[in-house]
């Protein structure tokens, strides 16, 4: 199948269901990939831990 044929098929699908593509794009942008945080390096894990601790610290001071 050539690139032109694939483009024609994609265009027909977009014309038949334009909101489906929008819904997919919004869902993917909002959900993301939580597994990417677990696969991160040491620096990523340290930064996330610091952010979580700072969040708990701020919440504990705001609630009292």
ZIWOGI-V607849 format. One record per residue. RES is the residue in three letters. SS is DSSP state (@ for helix, = for strand, . for the rest). PHI is phi as a letter, one per 40 degrees, with the letter a starting at -180 (NA if undefined). OMEGA is omega in whole degrees, -180 to 180 (* if undefined). Layout:
((RES SS PHI OMEGA) (RES SS PHI OMEGA))
This chain:
((UNK . NA -177) (UNK . c 180) (UNK @ c 179) (UNK @ c 179) (UNK @ c 178) (UNK @ c 178) (UNK @ c 178) (UNK @ c 179) (UNK @ c 179) (UNK @ c 179) (UNK @ c 178) (UNK @ c 179) (UNK @ c 178) (UNK @ c 180) (UNK @ c -180) (UNK @ c -174) (UNK . b -177) (UNK @ c -179) (UNK @ c 178) (UNK @ c 179) (UNK @ c 179) (UNK @ c 180) (UNK @ c 178) (UNK @ c -179) (UNK @ c 180) (UNK @ c -180) (UNK @ c -178) (UNK @ c -179) (UNK @ c -178) (UNK @ c -175) (UNK @ c -179) (UNK . g -178) (UNK . b -179) (UNK . c 178) (UNK @ c 179) (UNK @ c 177) (UNK @ c -180) (UNK @ c -180) (UNK . c -178) (UNK . c -180) (UNK . c -178) (UNK @ c -179) (UNK @ c 179) (UNK @ c -179) (UNK @ c 178) (UNK @ c 180) (UNK @ c 179) (UNK @ c 178) (UNK @ c 178) (UNK @ c 179) (UNK @ c 180) (UNK @ c 180) (UNK @ c 179) (UNK @ c 177) (UNK @ c 177) (UNK @ c 179) (UNK @ c 180) (UNK @ c 179) (UNK @ c -179) (UNK @ c 179) (UNK @ c -180) (UNK @ c -176) (UNK @ c -178) (UNK . c *))
